[in-house]
Amino acid sequence: LEGKLELMPFAFKDSEDLTKHIQKATNKIFNLRKEYPFTAEVYSLNDKKYLLVMVHHIAFDGWSVDIFLNELNVFLGYYLNSNPIELNTPRIQYRDFAVWQREYLSGERLNNELEYWKNKLEGYENISLPTDRTRPTLVSYEGSNLNFNIDASTSKLIKKIAKEKSVTVYSVLLSAFYILLYKYSSQEDLVIGVPMANRHYSDLEDVIGFFVNSLALRTKIESTASLTGFITRVSEIMNDAQGHQDIPFEKIVDELKVEKDLSRHPIFQIMFGVQSFGS
């Protein structure tokens, strides 16, 4: 790509026009063959200025957002208040990681990783949940959010269980989610997706880029097993899978020769994630 990134300035008369422009801008479709995966605009309204930054997901993950905002605040402090610039300088950049990953995941190591996931996912089944509508022929990601709160007493009990079983709160919640899906689907063999930051190397902690990977976690539920025993097993499955998180999910899909189905995501159609445990 040639040229440099430009900060586009806009002035608005009222908040309604500003809101309309933001809604339009945030639906931007990037042409990655011709433009950078990053744009920024500055808005002026009633002597106030606003900054809108739009980044294509190919260049950013959730972890990168925090890094970017921290660096932005540091530079704002420098230009507005002459504060010293104190930033952690990454030892490597994303391109270095891309080269390393290509070299690391090759030969016998790549074959071993692929063999691990082939053994874990051989003969898997898609989850079939009861629905009130016919599945569309083309997958759609339109949907709604359902928000709810877990009361304080339940939250304390979850943390207590995690501590007693020497597992993470994440594992307890994931176990409960598996059981919920089992109740709805009546399937004992379940595969769900779990997003991983994939930054388990210290050199990647301060690097902006798209590192996140999806793990396909397969768990079999035995009706005779105890709840605490199941939580321990889910924790072990999670820990084991994390040791094999370097291989891109797309590579696993190709290796398993998953039949293309435009109506559903390959291997798993349900994802589970926890973004904040709270205090």
N, C-alpha and C positions, 0 to 999 in steps of 0.2 A: 504494500500500500504506500502511496506517495502522499506528500503533503503533511500538514500538522493538524492536530485537534484544535478546533475553534470553540470558544465559549460564546454561545448565541445569546444576545441580549434582547429582551422584550419588555415593553411597557404596556400596562393595562389601566383602564379607567376605573373599573370596579372589580370586586371579588368574583362576580358571576362569570365575567369573561375570562378571568384567570383560571377559575375552576374548569371551564370548558376546554381551555387550551391544555391544561395539565392532563385531563382525561384523554384528550386526543394524543398528546405526546407520549403518554405511558403505554399506548397501544402501538407504538412504533414497531415496524417490522424491519429488522436489520438485514441488509444485503452484505453478508460476510465476505463475498468475493470482491466487493468494491469499497467497503467502508470499515472503519474500526468498530469493534463491539462495545463502544463506549461513547456516549454523547452527554453533554451538559448544557443547561440553559439557565440564564439569570433573568429573573422577573422583577420588575419594579412596579410597586403599587403603594400609593399614599406615602411616599418617602421611605418605604421599607423595601428591602430586597430579599428575594427568595432564590434558593439554588435547587435545581432539579437535576439529578444525576441518573442516567439510565444506562444499565450495563446488561449485555446479553449474558445468559447463563453459561455460555461456553467459556467465559472469562472470569466468572465470579461464582463462589459458593457462599453459603451462609456465614462461614467462618471469615471469609474475605471481607464481608460487610463491616464487621467489627474492626478489622485491621485498617480498612480504608477510612472509616469514620474517625478512628483514633489519629491517624496521620493527618486527616483534614483539620481536625481540631488543633493539632500541634502547629500546623502552618498558619492557620487563622490567628492563633495566639502570637505567632512571630510577626505577621504583617500588621496586625491591629495593635498589639501591645509590646512589640519588640521582645517577646518571651524567647528564651533560648530554645533551639530546636534539639530535642532529645528523643531520638528514635532508635529502635533496635534495627540495625542493618542486617538484612538476611544474608546468610553465607552463600545461598544459591538463589536462582530465579526459577520461574515456572518452566522455562525452556530447558533448564538443566535437569529438572525432575523428569520432563518428557523423554529426554535422551536416556537418562538413567533407567527409567521404567522399560523402555524399549530394549535396552541391553540386558537388564536384570531378568525380565520375563522372556527368556529365550531358552532354547535347547532343553536340557534335562529338567531344569527348574520349572519351565513352563509346562512341560509334559506332566510333571508331578502335581502341579497345582490344578491342572485340568482334570487329572485323574481323580483327585480328591473330590472335586465338585461333581464329577460324573457319578462317582459312587454314592455321594450324598443325595443326588437328585434323580437317580435312575428310577423310572416307573412312577414319577410324581403325578399327582392329579390336580387339575384346577379346582379351586374352591367354588362351589355352586351355592350361592345364597338365595333364599326365596325372594322374589321381586314382584312388584305389582305392575311391572311393564315388561314388554318383550325386549330382550337385549338388542340394541341397534346393530346393524351390519358393519358400521364403522365406529370405532371407539371415540367417545366424546369425554372431554375432561371438564365439562360443565357440571356445576354442583353447588351445594350450599354448605355453610358452616353450622355445626351444632355445638354450641358452647354450654358447658355446665361446670359446676364447682364440686369438688370433693370436700366434704366437711372436715373440720379439724380432727375429730376423733378418728375418722377413717384414715386420714392422712398419717396420724401418729401410729395407728395399728399397722399400716403398710411398712412404715419405717422400722417398727419393732420387729416385724417378721423378717425383714431384710437383714437386720442386725443379728437376730437369733440364728438365721441360716447362713450367715457370712456370705450373703450375696448382695448385689446392688438393688436399689429401689427399681431401677430399670427392669431387672429380671423379674421382680415380683409383678410389676404392671404388665410386662409382656406375657407372663404366664396367665394372668387373668384374661388378657385379650385372646389368647389361644383358646381358653375355655369358653369364652363368649362365642367365638366363631364355631367351635364344636357344637354348642347348643343350637345355634341357628342353622348350621349346615348338616348336622348329623354325620360329619366326616371325621374319622379318627386320624387320618393322615393329612396334615395341613402344611402348606408352604406359604409364608408371607415374606414380604420384603422389608428389610431394615436398612435405612440409610446410615452410612458410616462416614465420618469426617475424613478418614484415610490420611490422617496426619500423625501417625504414630512414630514418625521420625522427627527428632527435635529440630532439625534444620528446616522443617516445613512450617513451623508454628507461626512465623511472621511473614510468610509468602502469600501474596495475592494470586489466586488462580482457582481453577475448578479441579478439586481433588476428590470430592465426595464420590463414593461408590455405593452400590446397592448389594447387600448380601441376601441371598435367598435361603432363609432358615426353615428347615423342614423338621417338624416335630410330630411324633405319633402319640396320641392320647390313649391311655389304657384306663378304662372305667374303674378298674380295681385298684389303681395306684392311689396313694395318698396325695393330698394337696401339697404338703411340704416336700414330699419326694419329687413331685412334678416340678416344683419351683427350682429345686436343686438341679434337676436334669436340664431344664431350660437354660439355667445359668451356665452349665457345662457346655451345652450346644453353642451358646452365644460366644463363650470364651474360645472354643475350638475354632469357630468360623472366623473370629477376629484374627487368628493366626494365619488365615488364608485370604485376607481381604485385599491384597495387592492386585490380583488379577481383575481386570475390568469385567463388569457383568455382561457386556455385549460379547465378550470373548467366550463366555460360558454358553450363552445362547447359541452362538455359531457352532460350538463344539458339540452341543447336544442335538444339533440339527432340529431345533424346534420348528414345527410346522407353522407357517405364517398364518395368523388369524387376525384380520383387521378389526375384529370386534373386541379384542382383549389384549392386555399386556402379556408378553411371554413369561412363562413360568409362574409368576405371581401377579395377582390383580389387587392385592390389598397390602398397604404398607403401614408400618407402625413406627412411630418416633416420639421421643420425649425431648422437648427443647429446654425445659426449665423445671427443676425439682422444687423451686421455691425455698423458703427459709427452713 
